[in-house]
Amino acid sequence: MKKISLVVISAVLLTACVSKKKYLALEKENGETTSALNKVRIENEELESKFQIIQERVDAYNSKISALTADNDVKFETVGNVAVISNQTKQKMAETLKNVDQEKLSQATSLKDSMNLAVSYNLRKSLDSNNLNEDDDIAIDIDETVVMISISDKLLFNSGSYTVSNKANNILQKLSDVINSEPSIEVMVEGHTDARSIRTPKISDNWDLSVLRATSVVRKLQDNYSVAPEKLIASGRSSYLPIADNETKTSRARNRRTRIVLLPNINKFFALMASN
């Protein structure tokens, strides 16, 4: 009898031990599953949050596009690799082109050509000069997104001098308006000379003269027209980038120039030039 009781007790204890092990194993497995589920839930919430942010951005962009589409005056058009201009600017350009020399206008074969003519016309019109030679005294070109304005030295300096004359005030005012309208714009002012050698007590050579003239224009823009100096670069090119030969008085005069290179917003550039 005692022997039977011991067997029964042993069987019960053995069964209890096995059940406990299974329980602990199941409990561990349940904990791991719960942890994994919590991790997935957290990751899912993070993804939903990121998706919501992206969706809000998409909605905002779509709203802007819809607004631009609804307003015909602010639709934009790409001008080749040059720039992007609005329909409103194109309309202003069309009005300006009515005043441009028709022979020159007939040679404009693209929107870029028309934009060059319109900007050139308005900039020239802003100058207080009745003797302005449109071909030699000022030349404006737009290449990619760069506006390059070449100005004859006779419009900026007195003969043999690197001091900016008062007759340059009008054009420098216009240019400073454009420069100051764009916080990120940078401006390079390049001085160019003809090939004749120069040497005075104050000027060593053509390199010196070209740099001195560029620096004078930069100082004028900073001191008189409040252009931030960090936007400005003064550069002298001496006589080594001529636009004409140096054989005649006329060709040498063309080479004596200051070139102002800037990266503007074309719409603002045109609007300011057209405000005269």
Contacts in CASP RR format, 6 or more apart in sequence:
PFRMAT RR
TARGET T0000
AUTHOR 0000-0000-0000
METHOD contacts of the structure
MODEL  1
MKKISLVVISAVLLTACVSKKKYLALEKENGETTSALNKVRIENEELESK
FQIIQERVDAYNSKISALTADNDVKFETVGNVAVISNQTKQKMAETLKNV
DQEKLSQATSLKDSMNLAVSYNLRKSLDSNNLNEDDDIAIDIDETVVMIS
ISDKLLFNSGSYTVSNKANNILQKLSDVINSEPSIEVMVEGHTDARSIRT
PKISDNWDLSVLRATSVVRKLQDNYSVAPEKLIASGRSSYLPIADNETKT
SRARNRRTRIVLLPNINKFFALMASN
68 74 0 8 1.000
68 75 0 8 1.000
68 76 0 8 1.000
69 75 0 8 1.000
72 87 0 8 1.000
73 86 0 8 1.000
73 87 0 8 1.000
73 88 0 8 1.000
73 91 0 8 1.000
74 86 0 8 1.000
74 87 0 8 1.000
74 88 0 8 1.000
75 86 0 8 1.000
75 87 0 8 1.000
76 84 0 8 1.000
76 85 0 8 1.000
76 86 0 8 1.000
76 87 0 8 1.000
77 84 0 8 1.000
77 85 0 8 1.000
77 86 0 8 1.000
77 87 0 8 1.000
77 90 0 8 1.000
77 111 0 8 1.000
78 84 0 8 1.000
79 85 0 8 1.000
79 111 0 8 1.000
79 112 0 8 1.000
79 115 0 8 1.000
79 266 0 8 1.000
80 111 0 8 1.000
80 112 0 8 1.000
81 144 0 8 1.000
82 112 0 8 1.000
82 115 0 8 1.000
82 142 0 8 1.000
82 143 0 8 1.000
82 144 0 8 1.000
82 145 0 8 1.000
82 266 0 8 1.000
83 115 0 8 1.000
83 142 0 8 1.000
83 145 0 8 1.000
83 266 0 8 1.000
84 266 0 8 1.000
85 115 0 8 1.000
85 266 0 8 1.000
85 267 0 8 1.000
85 270 0 8 1.000
86 267 0 8 1.000
88 267 0 8 1.000
89 266 0 8 1.000
89 267 0 8 1.000
89 270 0 8 1.000
89 271 0 8 1.000
90 111 0 8 1.000
92 118 0 8 1.000
92 270 0 8 1.000
92 271 0 8 1.000
92 274 0 8 1.000
93 114 0 8 1.000
93 115 0 8 1.000
93 118 0 8 1.000
93 270 0 8 1.000
96 118 0 8 1.000
96 121 0 8 1.000
96 122 0 8 1.000
96 274 0 8 1.000
97 105 0 8 1.000
97 114 0 8 1.000
97 117 0 8 1.000
97 118 0 8 1.000
97 121 0 8 1.000
99 121 0 8 1.000
100 117 0 8 1.000
100 118 0 8 1.000
100 121 0 8 1.000
104 117 0 8 1.000
105 114 0 8 1.000
105 117 0 8 1.000
107 113 0 8 1.000
108 114 0 8 1.000
108 116 0 8 1.000
108 117 0 8 1.000
112 142 0 8 1.000
115 142 0 8 1.000
115 266 0 8 1.000
115 270 0 8 1.000
116 140 0 8 1.000
116 141 0 8 1.000
116 142 0 8 1.000
118 270 0 8 1.000
119 140 0 8 1.000
119 142 0 8 1.000
119 147 0 8 1.000
119 269 0 8 1.000
119 270 0 8 1.000
119 273 0 8 1.000
120 134 0 8 1.000
120 138 0 8 1.000
120 139 0 8 1.000
120 140 0 8 1.000
122 270 0 8 1.000
122 273 0 8 1.000
122 274 0 8 1.000
122 276 0 8 1.000
123 138 0 8 1.000
123 140 0 8 1.000
123 149 0 8 1.000
123 171 0 8 1.000
123 174 0 8 1.000
123 273 0 8 1.000
124 132 0 8 1.000
124 134 0 8 1.000
124 138 0 8 1.000
125 276 0 8 1.000
126 170 0 8 1.000
126 171 0 8 1.000
126 174 0 8 1.000
126 273 0 8 1.000
126 276 0 8 1.000
127 138 0 8 1.000
127 155 0 8 1.000
127 170 0 8 1.000
127 171 0 8 1.000
128 167 0 8 1.000
128 170 0 8 1.000
129 137 0 8 1.000
129 155 0 8 1.000
129 167 0 8 1.000
132 138 0 8 1.000
133 152 0 8 1.000
136 152 0 8 1.000
136 250 0 8 1.000
136 253 0 8 1.000
136 254 0 8 1.000
137 151 0 8 1.000
137 152 0 8 1.000
137 154 0 8 1.000
137 155 0 8 1.000
138 149 0 8 1.000
138 150 0 8 1.000
138 151 0 8 1.000
138 152 0 8 1.000
138 155 0 8 1.000
139 149 0 8 1.000
139 150 0 8 1.000
140 147 0 8 1.000
140 148 0 8 1.000
140 149 0 8 1.000
140 150 0 8 1.000
141 147 0 8 1.000
141 148 0 8 1.000
141 150 0 8 1.000
142 148 0 8 1.000
142 266 0 8 1.000
145 263 0 8 1.000
145 266 0 8 1.000
146 261 0 8 1.000
146 262 0 8 1.000
146 263 0 8 1.000
147 261 0 8 1.000
147 262 0 8 1.000
147 263 0 8 1.000
147 264 0 8 1.000
147 266 0 8 1.000
147 269 0 8 1.000
148 259 0 8 1.000
148 260 0 8 1.000
148 261 0 8 1.000
149 175 0 8 1.000
149 259 0 8 1.000
149 260 0 8 1.000
149 261 0 8 1.000
149 262 0 8 1.000
150 243 0 8 1.000
150 257 0 8 1.000
150 258 0 8 1.000
150 259 0 8 1.000
150 260 0 8 1.000
151 171 0 8 1.000
151 257 0 8 1.000
151 258 0 8 1.000
151 259 0 8 1.000
151 260 0 8 1.000
152 253 0 8 1.000
152 254 0 8 1.000
152 256 0 8 1.000
152 257 0 8 1.000
153 213 0 8 1.000
153 256 0 8 1.000
153 257 0 8 1.000
153 258 0 8 1.000
154 253 0 8 1.000
154 256 0 8 1.000
155 167 0 8 1.000
155 168 0 8 1.000
155 171 0 8 1.000
156 164 0 8 1.000
156 165 0 8 1.000
156 167 0 8 1.000
156 168 0 8 1.000
156 213 0 8 1.000
156 217 0 8 1.000
156 258 0 8 1.000
157 163 0 8 1.000
157 164 0 8 1.000
157 165 0 8 1.000
157 168 0 8 1.000
157 213 0 8 1.000
157 216 0 8 1.000
158 165 0 8 1.000
162 203 0 8 1.000
162 209 0 8 1.000
162 212 0 8 1.000
162 213 0 8 1.000
162 215 0 8 1.000
162 216 0 8 1.000
163 216 0 8 1.000
164 172 0 8 1.000
164 216 0 8 1.000
164 217 0 8 1.000
164 220 0 8 1.000
168 220 0 8 1.000
169 224 0 8 1.000
172 217 0 8 1.000
172 220 0 8 1.000
172 221 0 8 1.000
172 224 0 8 1.000
172 225 0 8 1.000
173 225 0 8 1.000
174 272 0 8 1.000
174 273 0 8 1.000
174 276 0 8 1.000
175 221 0 8 1.000
175 260 0 8 1.000
175 262 0 8 1.000
176 221 0 8 1.000
176 225 0 8 1.000
176 226 0 8 1.000
176 227 0 8 1.000
177 272 0 8 1.000
178 185 0 8 1.000
178 262 0 8 1.000
178 264 0 8 1.000
178 268 0 8 1.000
178 269 0 8 1.000
178 272 0 8 1.000
178 273 0 8 1.000
179 185 0 8 1.000
179 187 0 8 1.000
179 221 0 8 1.000
179 227 0 8 1.000
179 231 0 8 1.000
179 262 0 8 1.000
179 264 0 8 1.000
180 225 0 8 1.000
180 226 0 8 1.000
180 227 0 8 1.000
180 228 0 8 1.000
181 264 0 8 1.000
181 265 0 8 1.000
181 268 0 8 1.000
181 272 0 8 1.000
182 263 0 8 1.000
182 264 0 8 1.000
182 265 0 8 1.000
182 268 0 8 1.000
185 231 0 8 1.000
185 262 0 8 1.000
185 263 0 8 1.000
185 264 0 8 1.000
186 231 0 8 1.000
186 232 0 8 1.000
186 233 0 8 1.000
186 262 0 8 1.000
186 263 0 8 1.000
187 221 0 8 1.000
187 227 0 8 1.000
187 231 0 8 1.000
187 232 0 8 1.000
187 233 0 8 1.000
187 260 0 8 1.000
187 261 0 8 1.000
187 262 0 8 1.000
188 233 0 8 1.000
188 235 0 8 1.000
188 260 0 8 1.000
188 261 0 8 1.000
188 262 0 8 1.000
189 214 0 8 1.000
189 217 0 8 1.000
189 218 0 8 1.000
189 221 0 8 1.000
189 232 0 8 1.000
189 233 0 8 1.000
189 234 0 8 1.000
189 235 0 8 1.000
189 258 0 8 1.000
189 259 0 8 1.000
189 260 0 8 1.000
189 261 0 8 1.000
190 210 0 8 1.000
190 214 0 8 1.000
190 235 0 8 1.000
190 236 0 8 1.000
190 237 0 8 1.000
190 258 0 8 1.000
190 259 0 8 1.000
190 260 0 8 1.000
190 261 0 8 1.000
191 210 0 8 1.000
191 211 0 8 1.000
191 213 0 8 1.000
191 214 0 8 1.000
191 235 0 8 1.000
191 236 0 8 1.000
191 237 0 8 1.000
191 257 0 8 1.000
191 258 0 8 1.000
191 259 0 8 1.000
192 210 0 8 1.000
192 236 0 8 1.000
192 237 0 8 1.000
192 238 0 8 1.000
192 239 0 8 1.000
192 241 0 8 1.000
192 242 0 8 1.000
192 255 0 8 1.000
192 256 0 8 1.000
192 257 0 8 1.000
192 258 0 8 1.000
192 259 0 8 1.000
193 206 0 8 1.000
193 209 0 8 1.000
193 210 0 8 1.000
193 238 0 8 1.000
193 239 0 8 1.000
193 255 0 8 1.000
193 256 0 8 1.000
194 239 0 8 1.000
194 242 0 8 1.000
194 246 0 8 1.000
194 252 0 8 1.000
194 253 0 8 1.000
194 255 0 8 1.000
194 256 0 8 1.000
195 206 0 8 1.000
195 239 0 8 1.000
195 242 0 8 1.000
195 246 0 8 1.000
195 252 0 8 1.000
195 255 0 8 1.000
196 246 0 8 1.000
196 252 0 8 1.000
197 205 0 8 1.000
197 206 0 8 1.000
198 205 0 8 1.000
198 206 0 8 1.000
198 209 0 8 1.000
199 205 0 8 1.000
203 209 0 8 1.000
203 212 0 8 1.000
205 238 0 8 1.000
206 238 0 8 1.000
206 239 0 8 1.000
207 236 0 8 1.000
207 238 0 8 1.000
209 238 0 8 1.000
210 236 0 8 1.000
210 237 0 8 1.000
210 238 0 8 1.000
210 239 0 8 1.000
211 234 0 8 1.000
211 235 0 8 1.000
211 236 0 8 1.000
213 236 0 8 1.000
213 258 0 8 1.000
214 234 0 8 1.000
214 235 0 8 1.000
214 236 0 8 1.000
214 258 0 8 1.000
215 234 0 8 1.000
217 234 0 8 1.000
217 258 0 8 1.000
217 260 0 8 1.000
218 229 0 8 1.000
218 232 0 8 1.000
218 233 0 8 1.000
218 234 0 8 1.000
221 227 0 8 1.000
221 232 0 8 1.000
222 228 0 8 1.000
222 229 0 8 1.000
222 232 0 8 1.000
239 246 0 8 1.000
239 255 0 8 1.000
242 255 0 8 1.000
243 254 0 8 1.000
243 255 0 8 1.000
243 257 0 8 1.000
244 250 0 8 1.000
244 251 0 8 1.000
244 252 0 8 1.000
244 254 0 8 1.000
244 255 0 8 1.000
245 251 0 8 1.000
246 252 0 8 1.000
246 255 0 8 1.000
END
